[in-house]
Amino acid sequence: MRKQYYIMALAAAALAGCNKAPEAEAQANEAANTAAPIQMPPSIVGSHKYRCAGNGVISIDWLSDGKVNSARVTPETGSGINLAQAEAGGDYTAEGTTLKGDPQATEVTYNGKSCKR
């Protein structure tokens, strides 16, 4: 008899917990629906390697999200630098670094040095 009582008590406790799950799930769904939409990272519109004056090599990933253009420049022996274009057709700049060119150009200027594909 005791064994049956314990089983019934465990079943009642399990069922009581099940009633709370839909409430928590509804709250989670509501929070997800009211969250800001996810912004996708910009797509790569071109990726090229350039040899610069002084025999240095840089790799440039040209990025765009349809509104803003940017570039990620990675020198041969360094970490990537993200540059942004302030206005359409203008230079790409970031903290003392400049880049002139576009994804279709065979020659760019990086920090005053001419670089060719």
C-alpha positions as CSV (number, residue, x, y, z in Angstrom):
1,M,0.0,0.0,0.0
2,R,2.8,2.4,0.9
3,K,4.5,1.7,-2.5
4,Q,1.3,2.7,-4.3
5,Y,1.1,5.9,-2.3
6,Y,4.7,6.9,-3.2
7,I,4.1,6.2,-6.9
8,M,0.9,8.3,-6.8
9,A,2.8,11.1,-5.0
10,L,5.6,11.1,-7.6
11,A,3.1,11.0,-10.5
12,A,1.2,14.0,-9.0
13,A,4.5,16.0,-8.6
14,A,5.5,15.2,-12.2
15,L,2.1,16.3,-13.5
16,A,2.2,19.5,-11.5
17,G,5.5,20.4,-13.2
18,C,4.0,19.7,-16.6
19,N,1.4,22.4,-16.1
20,K,4.1,25.1,-15.7
21,A,6.0,24.2,-18.9
22,P,3.5,25.7,-21.4
23,E,3.6,29.0,-19.4
24,A,7.3,29.2,-19.5
25,E,7.3,28.2,-23.2
26,A,4.8,30.9,-23.9
27,Q,6.9,33.5,-22.1
28,A,10.0,32.5,-24.0
29,N,8.2,32.7,-27.3
30,E,6.8,36.1,-26.5
31,A,10.3,37.3,-25.6
32,A,11.7,35.9,-28.8
33,N,9.0,37.6,-30.9
34,T,9.6,41.0,-29.3
35,A,13.4,40.9,-29.6
36,A,15.0,43.1,-32.3
37,P,15.5,41.4,-35.6
38,I,18.9,39.8,-36.2
39,Q,21.2,41.8,-38.3
40,M,23.3,39.8,-40.7
41,P,26.9,40.6,-41.1
42,P,27.9,42.3,-44.4
43,S,28.6,40.0,-47.3
44,I,32.0,39.7,-49.0
45,V,31.7,41.3,-52.5
46,G,35.4,40.8,-53.4
47,S,38.5,39.2,-51.9
48,H,41.9,39.9,-53.3
49,K,45.7,39.8,-52.5
50,Y,47.8,42.8,-53.4
51,R,51.6,43.2,-53.5
52,C,52.6,46.7,-52.2
53,A,55.7,48.8,-52.8
54,G,58.4,47.5,-50.5
55,N,57.3,43.9,-51.4
56,G,54.7,43.7,-48.7
57,V,51.5,41.6,-49.3
58,I,48.0,42.5,-48.0
59,S,44.8,40.6,-48.3
60,I,41.6,42.7,-48.6
61,D,38.0,41.4,-48.1
62,W,35.7,44.0,-49.6
63,L,32.4,44.0,-47.6
64,S,28.9,45.5,-48.2
65,D,25.5,45.1,-46.6
66,G,23.8,47.1,-49.4
67,K,24.0,50.4,-47.5
68,V,27.5,50.7,-46.1
69,N,30.7,49.6,-47.7
70,S,33.7,48.4,-45.6
71,A,36.9,46.5,-46.0
72,R,39.0,44.1,-43.9
73,V,42.7,44.5,-44.6
74,T,45.1,41.8,-43.3
75,P,48.8,42.5,-43.7
76,E,51.1,39.6,-44.4
77,T,52.4,39.6,-40.8
78,G,49.6,41.1,-38.8
79,S,46.0,41.0,-37.7
80,G,43.0,42.2,-39.7
81,I,42.0,45.9,-39.6
82,N,38.4,46.8,-40.3
83,L,38.0,50.0,-42.4
84,A,34.8,51.8,-43.2
85,Q,33.8,54.1,-46.0
86,A,32.4,57.4,-44.8
87,E,30.7,58.3,-48.1
88,A,30.1,56.4,-51.3
89,G,33.2,56.5,-53.5
90,G,35.3,57.9,-50.7
91,D,38.4,56.4,-48.9
92,Y,38.1,53.6,-46.4
93,T,39.5,54.8,-43.0
94,A,40.1,53.6,-39.4
95,E,42.4,54.9,-36.7
96,G,45.3,56.2,-38.8
97,T,44.9,53.7,-41.7
98,T,43.6,54.6,-45.1
99,L,42.7,52.6,-48.2
100,K,41.8,54.0,-51.6
101,G,40.2,51.7,-54.2
102,D,37.3,49.4,-54.8
103,P,36.7,45.6,-55.3
104,Q,37.1,45.8,-59.1
105,A,40.3,47.8,-59.0
106,T,43.6,46.1,-59.9
107,E,45.5,48.8,-58.0
108,V,44.8,50.3,-54.6
109,T,46.6,52.6,-52.2
110,Y,47.1,51.4,-48.7
111,N,48.6,53.9,-46.2
112,G,50.2,55.8,-49.1
113,K,51.7,52.8,-50.8
114,S,50.7,51.6,-54.2
115,C,49.5,48.0,-54.2
116,K,48.7,45.8,-57.3
117,R,47.0,42.5,-57.7
